[in-house]
Amino acid sequence: MKNKILLQLVILSISFIPFINAQDDQGPNQYKGDYKGTGTKAAGYVNNKETVATEDINEFKNQNDIFQTDTTQLKATLTSGVPLGRWNEGLMFEGIAPMDHMVSAANWYPNTEDLLEDEIRIIFMGSSPLIRPGQANTSILMQFGNGKNLVFDIGEGSVANFIGAGLALNEINDIFLTHLHVDHYGALPYVYMFGAWNGRWNEPLRVTGPSGSEPKYGTAHMVEGMKMMTEWHRDAFDVFPIGRGWEIEVNEFDFTDDGGVVYDQDGIKVIHWQQAHCKDGASAYRVEFKGMSVVFSGDGRPNKLTAKYGKDADVLITEMQVEVASISSQVYGVPAVLTRYTIDTHHNPAYAAGKLYSDANPRLAMATHTFDDLYANNEMVAEVREHYNGPFHFGFDGVVVNVTKDKIWVRDGQLPDYPNATPPQAGSAVAENGGLIVPVPRKKREDMQNQYIRDMQYQPEEYYPEGYQPELTYIWPSDKPIFVPTEKIPASMKRRRTDFDADGNFIKKRDYKLDNVE
């Protein structure tokens, strides 16, 4: 990301270097009066208040207590770098925080700010129809004060920004697709595969999207095709704990049902309508929460239905293309006539976006699915202003918008280029089971490879230095699911305020019954 100055608090070393505690000092109260400050000034993304004493690394006595299993082979499962047993491997902690002079109302840092109960946060995880080093394909995360995350489109490259923003892969789990152009769902196979490997063990991936003019053009058919495409990958990953990770819950709605409700849970309501983009089966969404609303048009031509259903929204997000075809064609690398034809038949020129904003009258209008180029941005703003004089901002990668009934403010998200992935968050699993269940792998390694190629592998004694003999794990250490009580789940997996209190106790307690687990 641009203009980042980050302070590296922890370094990687073969020998253990004690983790530096993230400071609890509160940053400056930027929002005086009726709002709040940004939260902790120096909060690490992972292991925020989780310290490890040197003696615990050498002698950790609580393996059986934590995993409730008599195996001696289970060492570091679920601990995110906190070893259980004699580990000589290098330890890596993530503890990146902004320097004091960068803590300001203009910047947002991952995992440093809890939402109020009646607040929405929007983060643009991808914003371009063309994948470039500084822009991923379109994806928008909406976070709500009740702890829910909804994802609207999941374009190629956007997962890097989700990880940079501190989300675990198992938190990218309720995905709404506007249409089935690959720049709007290209990262779905990655989320499907690696979310299952990294913690989406106890619930399915949920995908909502429009039908098509024929079944083969609908969301359900696309998902079935993705399953076929990933058959080899899924079978190979069955040597890992997967549980329900391969399940996909598809909610395909009738794209012609303008104003229909596609989601109504936990105080969040999502409605849809048709969008004029290329082909039948493109949709737009309005998301409502505690008297606030966010509208995302997806791709498409200027549409009076969007003006109708987007009326008086708190935030109205549309796509936008610069009117000057000679500029767009240079960015795309195609002839100007192809750019002109594509915009005029499929997309939303900036002049039209301004007209739409004027008719819909949002508190804040935003444009995404466009190019972050200085020579184009000024041109697009001028075109928008032909019709619309209200608050306007671009939704480029990393832009963060907080919404309350009283205020809306926009900041640049300072996302690290090389973050560690956030450990899977245990909240939903605890709500369902009263603790975390690690499933049993479906298959064994010998089921996956023939003996010949296994015999061709170098043996550890051929490549490890003399005297270095790490404990290797060739066999998964339990033939039953492993149950981890809530109090024994590592703190780095209980980071969400809405799920756990300050002492790590689960808030939404319920009775549960577990069978066939250790």
N, C-alpha and C positions, 0 to 999 in steps of 0.2 A: 504494500500500500504506500501511497505517496505521503511525504512529509511526516514520517514516523521517526521519533527519537525515543528509543526504548532503553531501559536500564536492565542489564542482565544481572540478576541477583544470585543466580546459582550456576556453577560451571560443571561440566562433565569431567569426571576423573575416574581412573581405574580404581584408585583407593577412595574410600568414602570421605566426603567432605560434608560436615553437618549442614543440614538444610537451614537456611536463614529464614526466620519467622517472617511471614508477611505482616506488615505493621497494621495495627488496628486504628491508627490515627484517622480521624475523619478529614476528608478534603475540605476545601473551602466551601461554604454554603452558598453556592452560586445562585440558588433560586430563593432569594430572601422572601420573607413574608408568607406567601401561601403555597410555597413548594419546598422541595428538599434539595440536599446536596447530592453529589455524585456517588457517595458511598465511600468504601475504604480507599485510602489513598494509594496503598501499595499492596493490592491483593493479587497473589499469584493465581494463575488459571487453574492449576492443579495443586493439591496438597496445601490449600490455603492456610490452614492452621494445624496441619498434620506434620508433626516433627518425629524424627527417628533418632534415638540415642545410639551411640556407637556400640554399647554393650548389647542392645537389642538386635543389632545386626549379627553379632557373633553368636549370641545365644538367645533365641526366641523360644519361649517355653509353651506358647499357647496354641500350637497347631491343632491339637485335638479339640480344644475348646472352640476354636473358630469354625472348623469344618465338620465337627461331629462325625469323624470317620477315623478308622484305625489305620488307614494307609500311612506309610512313611514316605511316600513318593511325592505327595502333593506339597509344593513349596510356595509358589508365588501367585497362584491363581487368584484373581480378583483384587490384587493388592496395589496395582498401578505403581510399581517401583519400590514398594516397601517389602523387603524380603522376609520370608519366613524360613529361617534355617541358615546354614553356612553358605553364604553367597560370596564368591570372589569376583563375579562379574561386575563391570562398571555400573554405577547407579546414575540414572538421569532423572532429575526433577525439573519441572517447569516452574519458574518463579520470575516471570517477566512483569514489570510494572512501569508505569510512566514516571519519568522524572517530574519533580515537583512543578517545574515551570511549564510542563505540558498538561497539567491537570487544569482544565478550564471548561467553560460552558460550550466551547466549540468542539470538544472531543469526547468520544465515548470509548471506554475500554472494556473488553469482555469480562464478565463476571465481577464487576465492581458496583453493580446497581440493581437492587431489587425493585420490582414494580409494585406500585400501590394496587390495592384490590380493584380500583376502578380506573385502571390505566391500560393502554395498549402501546406496545413498542413494535415498530415496523423496521426491519433490517433488509436492505437490498443486497441479496447474495449473488445476483447476476443481473446484468442490465443491457446486454448487447445482443443483436442478432448474429453478430460475427464474433467468434471466440478470438480474443487477443490477450497478450500477457497481462494487461491491466483490467480486462473486462471478461467475465464469464457470460454464458448464455443466461437468459432470463430466469430469475427465481426470487421470490419474496417470502420472507419469514414474518409471520405475525405472532407476537407473544402477548399473552393476556394476564391480567392480574390474578387470575385464578390458577395460574400455572400451566395452562394449555399452550401448545405450540401448533399452529397451522401453517403449512407450506403451500404456496401458490406457484405452481410450475417448478420444475427442477431441471433446469437446463445444464448442458455439459459445462464442466468446470466449476460449477457453483459449490460443490461439496468442499472444495478447498476453503471457501469463505465461511461455510458453516463451521468447519473445524477451527478456523482462525477466530471465529466469534465465540468459541468455547462451548459449542454444542456437542454432545455425544451423538454417535451415529444412531443410537436407539431412541433419540429424541426427534429424529427426522422421520416421523411416523404417520402423520395425517397429511396426505399430499393431495391437493386439488389441481387438476390439469385444466387449462383453458381450452386447449386443442392439441392435436397430435402431430404437430410439426416437431421434428426431433430437437430443435433448439429450445423446446419447452419441456422435454422429458428425457433428454439424453443422459442425464446422470441417474435416472431411476434404476438401471441395472446395478450400478455400483452401490447405491443405498440398499437395494434388495440383498445383494450378496454379502457385503461387508457389515451391514447392520445386523444381519443374522449371526455372523461370526462374533461380533463385538457387542453382544448384550441384548439383542431383541429376541430373547429366548422364550419369553412367556406370553407373547401376544403377536398377532399377525401384523404385517405391513398393510396400511389402509390407504387405498387409492380411490379418489372420486373424480369422475370425468364424464364428458358428454357421450351420448350415443352418436351414431352416424346415420346417414341416409340408408345404409345397409348395415347388417350386423358386422361385416368384416371391416367397417370403418369406425367401429366404436371402441371405447376404452377397454372393455372386457376382452375384445379380440386382440388388442395390442398387448395386454398383459399376458395372455396365453402365448403369444409369439415370443415375448420376453422370456417366459419360462422355458420354451423350447431352445431359445438362443443360449440360455445359461445352463443347459442340462449337464454338460461336462463339469462346469464349475460347481454346481450344486452337489453332484455326486462326489466330486473330489473333496468338498468341504464337509461331507458327512463324517469324516474322521474327527471333527471338532464338535463341541457341544453346540447344537443348533436349536433343539426343542421345536418351538412353533415358528422358528425364523423363516421357513420356506413358505409359510401360509401367506396368502394375499387376500385381503377382504376388498373386493371391488364393488364400488357403488356407482354403477352407470345410470345416469339419469336421462330422461327424454329431453334432447336438446331443444325441442320446440315448445316446451312447457315454460314459457316466459313467466318469471316471478315465482317459479316453483322452489320449494325448500329442499335443499340437498343435505343440510346438517342442522341439527337443533339439539345440542347437548351442552351441559355445564354452563348454561347462560349465554352460549354463543349460537347465533343463528346465521346461516349462510343461504342466500337465494341466488338464482342464476337467471340469465336470459341469453338470447341468441346474439351472436356477434357476426358482423359482415366481414368475414375473412376467408377468401379463397374458395371455401367449400362448406356445405352444410356440415354442422357438427362442431362449430367453434362457439365458445360461450364466454360470458363475463360473470363476475361475482360481486355481491354486496355482503359484507360481513358486519353483523351488529352485535354489540356487547355493551351492556349497562348504559344504554341511551346514546352510544357513540357508534359511528359507522365508518368503514373503510371500503372503498370500491376499487376493484381492479378490472379494467376492461379487457385484459389480454390483448392480443393483436387484432387489428381490423380497421376497416374504414369508419369514418365518423358516423355514428349510429344514434338515431333518436331514441332508441330503447335505452341506451346508456344514459342519455340526458334524463330520461324518465326515472329509471331505477337508481340513478346516481344523484338524484336531486337532493341538495342540501346535505350531502355527505360531509363528514368531518375531513376526510382525505379522499380525493379522487385521483387515482393513478391510471394513466393511459399510456399507450405507446406513442411515439412521435418520430416523424422523419423530417429532415430538413427539406425545404421546398426546392432548394437549388440542386438540381440533379447532377450538375457537374461536380459538386462537392461530394455527394453520396457515392457517385460512381467511382471517384478516386479512392474512397475508403473501402468500398466493396471490391474494387479491382475489376469492374465490368464496364462495358460500354454504357454511355449515358442513356441511350434509348432503352436499354434493359432496366436500368434503375427507374427511369420515368414510368415505364409500363408497370413495374412491380409496385411502386408506390400508388399509382393511380387506380390499380385494381385490387390491392390487398391491404394497404396501410393508411396511416393517419398523418397527413401532412400537418406541419405546425400551425398553419393558419386555421385548419379545421379543428385542431385541438383547442386553440383559443376560443373558437366559437362554442365548442362543447363545454368548456369550462364556464363560459359566460352563461350558458343556458342552465347548467346544473348547479352553479353557485355553491361550490364547496368552501369549507373554511381554508383548506390548502389544496391546491392543484399540483400534481407531480407528473413528470414525464420520465418514462423508462423505455427499455428496448430501443435504445438509440446510441449514438456514438459520443463518447466523452472526448471531444476535440474542441479546443478553444476556438478555432476558426469556424466551427459549425455551431457551437453553443450560442454565441452572440447572435448569429443569424436566426436561430430558432426562437430565442427570447423575443427578438424584434417581431417575428411573425406571430407569436402568441399574443403579444401586446396589441396587435391590430384589433382584437376583439375583447381581450380579457386583461383587467387591471388589478386583479386580486393577488393574494399571496401565491407564489409559484416557486417550485424548486425541482431540480433534476434528481431522479432516483438512480444514481450511479452505484457501482459496487461499493459496499461498505457504508453507504449513507444510512443514518439511523434517525428515526422519527418517533418521538414520544407524544402520545395523545392523551389528554384528559378533557373533561368538559370545559375546563377553564383555559387551558393552554395547549398549544402545539409548538414543539421546537425541534429543529433539525440540527444534527451534528455529524461530523465525520467519524466513522468508526476506525479506530487505530488497531488494525488487525495485523498480527505478526506474520512475516513471510514464512517462517519455519516453526509453527507451533507444534507442541505435542498434542495428540488427540486426547480429548476429555474421556475419562473412563465412563463406561455405561452407567446411567443413572438408575437407581433401584426403585424409585417411587412407585411406578405402575406395578412392578412385580410384588412389592410389599403390600400394596392395596389389594391385590388379588390373592396372595398366598400367606400374608402375615410375615413374610421373610423372603429371602432371595433363593430361588431354586436354580441350580446349575444343572442342566440336563445331561444325560449320558449320550456320548456320540453314537450314531446309528451304525457306523462301520469301523473296522480296524484298518490299520495301515496296510497290512498284508492283503486286504481285500482290494486295494487300489492299484498295486504295482506288481508286476511279475517278478519272480525271484531273481531272474537274470539281471535286471537293471538294478535291483537292490544290492546284489552282490558286487556290482561294478562301483558302488560308492566307496570313497575313501573312508577308512576307519578312523575314529577320533584320535587314536594314538599316532596316526600318521600326520596330523596337522596341529594338534595342540602342543604347546611348549612342554618340555620335560618338567615334571613336577606339578603341572596344572591338570587337575582331574575334576572338572565340574560334574555335578550329579545330573545325568542326562535323563530326559523323560521320553521314552519310546512308547510307553503304554499309558493310556489315560488311567489315572490312579483310583478310579472307583467304577464299579459296575452298576451302581445305583445313582439316581439323582442326589446331588449334594444340597442339603438345606443349610442356609446361613441365616441365623436369627438376626433380626433387625439390629440389635445392639452390637453385633459382631461384623456387620458390613463395614468395610473401610469408609472413613469419612469422605474420601474423595468421590465416593459413589452416592453420597447423601448430601449433595450440595444445594439442592433446590429448596428454597425457603418454604414454598407451598407444600412440600411433602414432609419435611422434618423440622423439628424445632432446634433451638440453639444447642441442645444437648444431644442431638442425633436421634431423638425419639420420633417415631412416625406419628404424624398428626391425625391422619384419617384411620384410626384404629378400627378393626373389625375382627370378628371371630373367623377362624379358618380351620380347615382340616387338611392334613397332608397324608398321603399314602405312598408307601414304597420309596421313602427317601431316608437318607442317613443324616 
